[in-house]
Amino acid sequence: MDRPLNEQSYQQLPASCFSACQPTPVRSPRFLAFNQNLAAALGLPEHLWQTEAGLGLFSGNALPDWTAPIAQAYAGHQFANYVPRLGDGRAILLAELRTQQGSLLDMQLKGAGRTPYSRSGDGRAPLGPVIREYLVSEAMHALGVPTTRALAAVTTGEIVFRDEALPGAILTRVASSHIRIGTFQFAANQSDPSIIKQLADYVIARHYPDCVHEENRYLALLEQVIARQARLIAHWMSLGFIHGVMNTDNMSISGETIDYGPCAFMEAYNPEQVFSFIDQRGRYAYKNQPAVAQWNLARLAESLLTLIHPEQTQAIELVMSSLNHFPSLYQQQWLLRFAAKLGIAEPVSTDVPLIEDFLHLLQQHHADFTLSFRDLLHHEHPYLTAKIPPELLQNWLAQWQLRLTRITTTPHTHNEMAAQRTPVAIMAAANPVLIPRNHLIQRVIDAVMTTGDLSLFNQLQQVWQQPFLATAENQPFQLAAVPQEQVSQTFCGT
């Protein structure tokens, strides 16, 4: 039989960790988008590529016999309030597929109908959030950020009721796994203490196999997750990305960006920036993301305490020591990312004020984060010159140029971002020309929802695949929103 291998490894965990369930059929599904390159990497049979059989798979209407659909159980802190049982309320894991390179990836439907964890929800997804997640997750991948991927999107021909009646859609997404910090919280709070151990051993085998060789494998697991999250959040910050809802159930244990709900990319630099409509107090503002990540990691540490040491006092001391390393790990990654944006391959601590002074100028004069950094590649700095008073800008530029003159070429480097040694090359690789700007995404959503026009959707998919390359074709999409186009609030799809 022509089918990909579905390993179903997650279903070897205790039964409380998931529930078998089937997608709810939809009336008249139609393809909105299909990611052929990702399908090829997954080894997905071509008879499922934009065909009636594929539509049956990606809508959940007619699943191949190699699928084994389940919804995963997890808990989570939502805006710091603990909910002991959340789970996949509108997502169904169809299969685990082994890529040609040997990686094991989850294939999941999002918006496929009610599950045992839906509570009062309908398990569906409106079209707008599906478009947003498809475009933004694929753009993040092109930007080099660890992320879930979008394999397909279909419209359902049905209406989803939120504050208004909206067209429905289903996203098929792919991830290294969909295991979250909230998954560990759920397992740790079960009456059977073996469940958290089985989950931790499973995650080590799947994501962190080197931990097996460590004296304390569960402490090593925690430390590796901490390190990955430090790298991920620093990467977000260097691109002006705001996740919008960093609950513990929205933080992947693999270190991938997951759950693109009310996410957005910042335009005018503002550390206090919030887009999410539901984040009324700014808990998940841009500047707060590192601290929230550490708080979430502390919740993971609590879940692992009994595995790390039988004596609680000793276990707490061990995890606190690991958690206390997060700020320095994050700061190292932040410095590498932001120094590279200034063309500095091997940063030192004294580069921090130079970076912070530039960010302060951007904040003070409401300059676009992406355009400002990219403008440093231009000799005359036309964008910055138009935004920042000459005396202030020239003073900073002089300090920056002085720093660049001290850079010496060395035959070896310990920094992966310094593979190309010239400051201009380093900056060009660290500063995208294109980001998924909010007004462009909203323009796509409006076009698809009102007339079904996919032309801009398809155009942005193409240009966002090469976000570091400036071309005449993508020049209109480099620009910040004009005042009447600005999107100040984003919404999740539940």
C-alpha positions as CSV (number, residue, x, y, z in Angstrom):
1,M,0.0,0.0,0.0
2,D,1.3,3.5,-0.9
3,R,1.4,5.2,2.4
4,P,3.8,7.1,4.7
5,L,4.9,5.3,7.9
6,N,2.8,6.3,10.9
7,E,4.8,5.3,14.0
8,Q,2.1,6.2,16.6
9,S,4.8,6.4,19.2
10,Y,2.8,8.9,21.4
11,Q,0.0,6.3,21.7
12,Q,2.5,4.1,23.6
13,L,2.2,6.5,26.6
14,P,-0.5,5.9,29.3
15,A,-4.1,6.2,28.1
16,S,-4.7,9.3,30.2
17,C,-2.3,11.3,28.0
18,F,-4.6,11.3,25.0
19,S,-8.0,10.3,23.7
20,A,-8.9,8.6,20.4
21,C,-11.3,10.8,18.4
22,Q,-12.4,11.4,14.8
23,P,-12.6,14.7,12.9
24,T,-16.1,15.9,12.4
25,P,-16.9,15.9,8.6
26,V,-17.5,19.2,6.9
27,R,-19.9,20.2,4.2
28,S,-17.9,21.2,1.2
29,P,-14.2,21.5,1.7
30,R,-12.0,23.2,-0.8
31,F,-8.2,23.7,-0.9
32,L,-7.0,27.1,0.2
33,A,-3.3,26.3,0.1
34,F,-1.0,23.3,-0.1
35,N,2.7,23.2,0.7
36,Q,4.2,20.9,-1.9
37,N,7.8,21.2,-0.7
38,L,6.8,20.2,2.8
39,A,4.7,17.3,1.5
40,A,7.7,16.1,-0.5
41,A,9.9,16.3,2.6
42,L,7.3,14.3,4.6
43,G,7.2,11.6,1.9
44,L,3.5,12.2,1.5
45,P,2.2,10.2,-1.5
46,E,1.5,12.4,-4.5
47,H,-2.0,11.1,-4.9
48,L,-2.8,13.2,-1.8
49,W,-1.4,16.4,-3.3
50,Q,-4.3,18.8,-4.1
51,T,-6.5,15.9,-5.1
52,E,-9.9,14.7,-3.9
53,A,-8.1,12.1,-1.8
54,G,-6.0,14.9,-0.3
55,L,-9.0,17.0,0.4
56,G,-10.5,14.1,2.3
57,L,-7.3,13.9,4.4
58,F,-6.9,17.6,5.1
59,S,-10.6,18.2,5.8
60,G,-10.9,15.1,8.0
61,N,-13.7,13.9,5.8
62,A,-12.0,10.7,4.6
63,L,-8.9,9.7,6.4
64,P,-6.5,7.1,5.0
65,D,-6.2,3.9,6.9
66,W,-2.7,4.8,8.1
67,T,-3.9,7.6,10.2
68,A,-4.7,7.0,13.9
69,P,-6.3,10.2,15.1
70,I,-6.0,11.3,18.7
71,A,-6.4,14.5,20.8
72,Q,-3.6,15.1,23.3
73,A,-4.2,15.9,26.9
74,Y,-2.4,18.8,28.7
75,A,-2.9,21.3,31.4
76,G,-1.6,24.9,31.5
77,H,-1.3,28.3,33.1
78,Q,-3.4,30.7,31.1
79,F,-2.4,34.2,32.0
80,A,-0.9,32.7,35.2
81,N,-4.2,30.9,36.1
82,Y,-3.7,27.2,36.3
83,V,-6.2,25.0,34.5
84,P,-5.6,21.3,35.3
85,R,-7.3,19.9,32.1
86,L,-7.1,21.7,28.8
87,G,-6.0,19.4,25.9
88,D,-6.6,19.6,22.2
89,G,-10.0,21.2,22.1
90,R,-9.9,21.8,18.3
91,A,-6.9,19.9,17.1
92,I,-6.5,16.3,16.2
93,L,-3.1,14.5,15.7
94,L,-3.5,12.3,12.6
95,A,-0.1,10.7,12.4
96,E,3.6,10.7,13.0
97,L,5.6,10.7,9.8
98,R,9.3,9.8,9.3
99,T,11.0,12.2,6.9
100,Q,13.6,11.1,4.3
101,Q,16.2,12.7,6.7
102,G,15.0,10.5,9.5
103,S,13.1,13.1,11.6
104,L,9.8,12.2,13.2
105,L,7.1,14.8,12.7
106,D,3.5,15.2,13.8
107,M,0.8,15.9,11.3
108,Q,-2.2,17.6,13.0
109,L,-5.5,19.0,11.9
110,K,-6.5,22.3,13.6
111,G,-10.1,23.2,13.5
112,A,-11.3,19.7,12.8
113,G,-14.2,19.6,15.2
114,R,-15.0,18.7,18.8
115,T,-12.7,16.5,20.9
116,P,-13.1,15.2,24.4
117,Y,-11.2,18.3,25.5
118,S,-13.4,20.9,23.8
119,R,-15.5,21.7,26.8
120,S,-18.1,24.2,25.5
121,G,-16.1,25.0,22.3
122,D,-17.1,23.9,18.8
123,G,-13.6,22.6,17.9
124,R,-13.6,24.7,14.7
125,A,-11.4,27.5,13.4
126,P,-12.4,30.6,11.5
127,L,-10.8,31.3,8.2
128,G,-8.9,34.4,9.3
129,P,-6.7,32.7,12.0
130,V,-6.0,29.8,9.7
131,I,-4.7,32.3,7.0
132,R,-2.6,34.0,9.7
133,E,-1.1,30.9,11.0
134,Y,-0.4,29.5,7.6
135,L,1.4,32.6,6.4
136,V,3.2,33.5,9.6
137,S,4.5,30.0,10.4
138,E,5.9,29.6,6.9
139,A,7.4,33.1,7.0
140,M,9.0,32.2,10.4
141,H,10.5,29.1,8.8
142,A,12.0,31.2,6.0
143,L,13.4,33.6,8.6
144,G,15.2,30.7,10.2
145,V,13.1,30.5,13.4
146,P,12.3,27.1,14.8
147,T,8.6,26.7,14.2
148,T,5.6,24.5,13.4
149,R,5.0,24.4,9.7
150,A,1.8,24.7,7.5
151,L,1.2,21.7,5.2
152,A,-2.3,22.6,4.0
153,A,-5.3,24.8,4.5
154,V,-8.9,24.1,3.4
155,T,-12.1,26.0,3.7
156,T,-15.0,24.0,5.1
157,G,-18.1,25.5,3.4
158,E,-19.5,26.0,6.9
159,I,-20.0,28.9,9.3
160,V,-18.1,29.3,12.6
161,F,-19.8,31.5,15.2
162,R,-17.7,33.8,17.3
163,D,-18.7,37.4,17.9
164,E,-20.1,37.1,14.4
165,A,-20.7,34.5,11.8
166,L,-17.4,33.6,10.0
167,P,-16.4,31.2,7.3
168,G,-14.7,28.1,8.7
169,A,-11.3,26.5,7.7
170,I,-9.0,23.8,8.8
171,L,-5.2,24.0,9.0
172,T,-2.9,21.0,8.7
173,R,0.3,21.7,10.6
174,V,3.5,19.8,11.1
175,A,5.7,19.9,14.2
176,S,8.6,18.0,15.8
177,S,5.9,17.2,18.3
178,H,3.0,18.9,19.9
179,I,4.2,18.2,23.5
180,R,4.1,21.3,25.6
181,I,5.1,22.4,29.1
182,G,1.4,22.0,29.8
183,T,1.7,18.3,28.9
184,F,4.2,17.9,31.7
185,Q,2.0,19.8,34.1
186,F,-0.9,17.4,33.2
187,A,1.2,14.3,33.6
188,A,2.7,15.4,36.9
189,N,-0.7,16.0,38.4
190,Q,-2.0,12.5,37.7
191,S,-2.5,10.1,40.5
192,D,-0.1,7.6,39.0
193,P,3.5,8.9,39.5
194,S,4.8,6.7,36.7
195,I,3.1,8.8,34.1
196,I,5.4,11.8,34.4
197,K,8.4,9.5,34.2
198,Q,7.1,7.8,31.1
199,L,6.4,11.2,29.4
200,A,9.9,12.5,30.4
201,D,11.6,9.3,29.0
202,Y,9.6,9.6,25.8
203,V,10.6,13.2,25.3
204,I,14.2,12.4,26.0
205,A,14.1,9.6,23.4
206,R,12.4,11.7,20.9
207,H,13.9,15.2,21.3
208,Y,16.9,15.0,23.6
209,P,18.6,11.6,23.3
210,D,21.9,12.9,24.6
211,C,20.3,13.2,28.1
212,V,20.4,9.4,28.4
213,H,24.1,9.6,29.0
214,E,23.9,12.2,31.8
215,E,24.1,11.3,35.4
216,N,20.8,13.0,36.1
217,R,18.9,12.7,32.8
218,Y,15.8,14.6,34.0
219,L,17.8,17.6,35.2
220,A,19.7,17.5,31.9
221,L,16.4,17.5,30.0
222,L,15.3,20.6,31.9
223,E,18.6,22.3,31.1
224,Q,18.4,21.5,27.4
225,V,14.8,22.8,27.2
226,I,15.9,26.0,29.0
227,A,18.8,26.5,26.5
228,R,16.5,26.0,23.5
229,Q,13.9,28.4,24.9
230,A,16.6,31.0,25.5
231,R,17.7,30.7,21.9
232,L,14.2,30.8,20.6
233,I,13.0,33.9,22.6
234,A,16.2,35.8,21.6
235,H,15.5,35.0,18.0
236,W,11.9,36.3,18.4
237,M,13.2,39.5,20.0
238,S,15.7,40.1,17.2
239,L,12.9,40.1,14.7
240,G,10.3,42.1,16.7
241,F,8.0,39.1,16.9
242,I,5.4,39.1,19.6
243,H,3.8,35.7,20.3
244,G,0.8,37.2,22.0
245,V,-0.3,34.3,24.3
246,M,2.7,32.6,26.0
247,N,0.7,30.4,28.2
248,T,2.5,27.2,29.4
249,D,0.3,25.2,27.1
250,N,1.6,27.3,24.2
251,M,5.3,26.6,24.8
252,S,6.6,23.6,22.9
253,I,9.0,21.3,24.7
254,S,11.0,20.9,21.5
255,G,11.9,24.7,21.3
256,E,9.7,25.4,18.3
257,T,7.3,28.4,18.0
258,I,3.8,27.0,18.3
259,D,0.2,28.3,18.3
260,Y,0.1,31.4,16.2
261,G,-3.0,33.0,17.6
262,P,-2.9,36.7,18.2
263,C,0.7,37.0,17.2
264,A,2.2,40.0,15.3
265,F,5.4,41.6,14.2
266,M,6.2,44.9,15.8
267,E,6.6,47.9,13.4
268,A,7.4,51.1,15.3
269,Y,9.8,49.9,18.0
270,N,8.1,49.9,21.4
271,P,9.1,47.5,24.2
272,E,5.6,47.8,25.7
273,Q,3.9,46.7,22.5
274,V,0.9,44.4,22.8
275,F,-1.3,43.3,20.0
276,S,-3.4,40.5,21.5
277,F,-6.9,41.7,22.2
278,I,-7.1,39.3,25.2
279,D,-3.9,40.5,26.8
280,Q,-5.4,43.6,28.4
281,R,-2.7,44.0,31.1
282,G,0.3,43.4,28.8
283,R,1.5,40.3,30.4
284,Y,2.9,39.0,27.1
285,A,4.2,42.4,25.8
286,Y,7.3,42.3,23.7
287,K,9.6,43.2,26.5
288,N,8.1,40.7,28.9
289,Q,8.7,37.6,26.7
290,P,12.0,36.6,28.2
291,A,10.7,36.8,31.8
292,V,7.5,34.9,30.9
293,A,9.6,32.2,29.3
294,Q,11.6,31.8,32.5
295,W,8.4,31.7,34.5
296,N,7.0,29.0,32.2
297,L,10.2,27.0,32.5
298,A,9.8,27.1,36.3
299,R,6.5,25.4,35.9
300,L,8.2,22.7,33.8
301,A,10.8,22.4,36.6
302,E,8.0,21.9,39.2
303,S,6.6,19.1,37.1
304,L,10.0,17.3,37.0
305,L,10.9,17.7,40.7
306,T,10.1,14.1,41.8
307,L,12.2,12.7,38.9
308,I,15.2,15.0,39.5
309,H,15.7,14.1,43.2
310,P,13.7,12.0,45.7
311,E,14.3,14.7,48.4
312,Q,12.2,17.8,47.5
313,T,14.6,20.3,49.1
314,Q,17.5,18.9,47.0
315,A,15.3,18.8,43.9
316,I,14.4,22.4,44.3
317,E,18.0,23.5,44.8
318,L,19.0,21.7,41.6
319,V,16.2,23.1,39.4
320,M,16.7,26.6,40.8
321,S,20.3,26.5,39.9
322,S,19.4,25.5,36.4
323,L,16.6,28.1,36.1
324,N,18.9,30.8,37.4
325,H,21.1,30.3,34.3
326,F,18.3,31.3,32.0
327,P,18.9,35.1,32.1
328,S,22.5,34.7,31.2
329,L,21.8,32.2,28.5
330,Y,19.2,34.4,27.1
331,Q,21.4,37.5,27.3
332,Q,24.2,35.7,25.4
333,Q,21.8,34.8,22.7
334,W,20.3,38.2,22.6
335,L,23.7,39.8,22.3
336,L,24.7,37.5,19.5
337,R,21.5,38.2,17.6
338,F,21.5,42.0,18.0
339,A,25.2,42.4,17.5
340,A,24.9,40.5,14.2
341,K,22.2,43.0,13.2
342,L,24.9,45.7,13.6
343,G,27.5,43.7,11.7
344,I,29.4,42.5,14.8
345,A,30.2,38.8,14.6
346,E,32.1,38.4,17.9
347,P,30.3,40.7,20.4
348,V,31.6,41.6,23.8
349,S,29.6,42.9,26.8
350,T,30.6,46.5,26.0
351,D,28.5,46.2,22.8
352,V,25.3,46.1,24.8
353,P,25.1,49.9,25.3
354,L,25.7,50.5,21.6
355,I,22.7,48.2,20.8
356,E,20.5,49.7,23.6
357,D,21.3,53.3,22.5
358,F,20.1,52.4,18.9
359,L,17.0,50.8,20.3
360,H,16.3,53.9,22.4
361,L,16.6,56.1,19.3
362,L,14.1,53.9,17.5
363,Q,11.7,54.0,20.4
364,Q,12.0,57.7,21.0
365,H,11.3,58.6,17.3
366,H,8.8,55.8,16.6
367,A,11.0,54.2,13.9
368,D,10.1,50.9,12.3
369,F,12.2,48.2,13.9
370,T,12.8,46.1,10.7
371,L,13.3,49.1,8.3
372,S,15.7,50.8,10.7
373,F,18.1,47.9,11.1
374,R,18.0,47.1,7.4
375,D,18.7,50.8,6.6
376,L,22.1,50.5,8.3
377,L,23.2,48.6,5.1
378,H,22.6,51.7,3.0
379,H,25.4,54.2,2.8
380,E,23.2,57.3,3.3
381,H,20.8,55.7,5.7
382,P,17.7,57.3,4.0
383,Y,15.1,55.8,6.3
384,L,16.9,56.7,9.6
385,T,17.8,60.1,8.4
386,A,14.1,60.8,7.8
387,K,13.1,59.6,11.2
388,I,15.8,60.7,13.6
389,P,17.3,64.2,14.2
390,P,20.6,64.5,12.4
391,E,22.7,65.3,15.5
392,L,21.4,62.3,17.4
393,L,21.7,59.9,14.5
394,Q,25.2,61.1,13.5
395,N,26.4,60.7,17.1
396,W,25.3,57.1,17.2
397,L,26.5,56.3,13.7
398,A,30.0,57.6,14.7
399,Q,30.1,55.3,17.7
400,W,28.9,52.4,15.6
401,Q,31.5,53.0,12.8
402,L,34.2,53.2,15.5
403,R,33.2,49.8,16.8
404,L,33.3,48.3,13.2
405,T,36.8,49.6,12.7
406,R,37.9,47.5,15.6
407,I,36.7,44.3,14.0
408,T,39.6,42.2,12.8
409,T,39.3,39.1,10.6
410,T,40.3,35.9,12.2
411,P,40.8,32.5,10.6
412,H,38.4,30.7,13.0
413,T,35.2,31.6,14.8
414,H,33.2,30.1,17.5
415,N,30.1,31.9,16.3
416,E,27.9,30.3,13.7
417,M,26.6,33.7,12.7
418,A,30.0,34.8,11.7
419,A,30.5,32.4,8.8
420,Q,30.6,35.3,6.5
421,R,33.0,37.8,8.0
422,T,32.3,41.2,6.5
423,P,30.0,43.4,8.6
424,V,27.7,44.0,5.6
425,A,27.3,40.3,4.9
426,I,26.6,39.6,8.6
427,M,24.0,42.4,8.7
428,A,22.4,41.3,5.5
429,A,21.9,37.8,6.9
430,A,20.6,39.1,10.3
431,N,18.2,41.8,9.1
432,P,15.3,40.7,6.9
433,V,13.9,43.0,4.2
434,L,10.5,41.4,4.7
435,I,8.4,40.4,7.7
436,P,4.8,39.3,7.8
437,R,3.4,42.8,8.4
438,N,0.0,42.9,10.1
439,H,-1.7,45.1,7.5
440,L,-0.7,42.7,4.7
441,I,-2.0,39.7,6.5
442,Q,-5.3,41.6,7.2
443,R,-5.4,42.6,3.6
444,V,-5.2,38.9,2.6
445,I,-7.8,37.9,5.1
446,D,-10.2,40.6,3.9
447,A,-9.7,39.6,0.2
448,V,-10.2,35.9,0.8
449,M,-13.2,36.4,3.1
450,T,-15.0,38.9,0.9
451,T,-14.3,37.7,-2.7
452,G,-12.3,34.5,-2.4
453,D,-9.4,36.3,-4.1
454,L,-6.2,34.3,-3.3
455,S,-3.8,36.4,-5.5
456,L,-2.3,38.4,-2.6
457,F,-2.2,35.3,-0.4
458,N,-0.2,33.4,-3.1
459,Q,2.0,36.4,-3.8
460,L,3.0,36.8,-0.2
461,Q,3.7,33.1,0.2
462,Q,6.2,33.5,-2.6
463,V,8.0,36.7,-1.6
464,W,8.2,35.7,2.1
465,Q,10.1,32.6,1.2
466,Q,13.2,34.8,0.7
467,P,12.9,37.4,3.4
468,F,16.5,38.6,3.3
469,L,16.6,39.4,-0.4
470,A,15.6,42.9,-1.6
471,T,14.0,42.8,-5.1
472,A,11.9,45.1,-7.2
473,E,9.1,42.6,-6.9
474,N,9.0,42.6,-3.1
475,Q,9.7,46.3,-2.6
476,P,6.0,47.2,-2.0
477,F,5.8,44.6,0.8
478,Q,8.8,46.1,2.6
479,L,7.0,49.2,3.7
480,A,5.4,49.8,7.0
481,A,1.7,50.4,7.2
482,V,0.4,53.9,6.6
483,P,-1.8,55.2,9.5
484,Q,-5.1,54.1,8.0
485,E,-3.8,50.5,7.5
486,Q,-2.3,49.9,10.9
487,V,-3.6,46.9,12.8
488,S,-3.5,47.6,16.5
489,Q,-5.2,44.4,17.8
490,T,-5.0,40.7,16.8
491,F,-7.3,37.9,17.9
492,C,-7.1,34.2,18.5
493,G,-9.5,31.8,16.7
494,T,-11.2,30.2,19.7
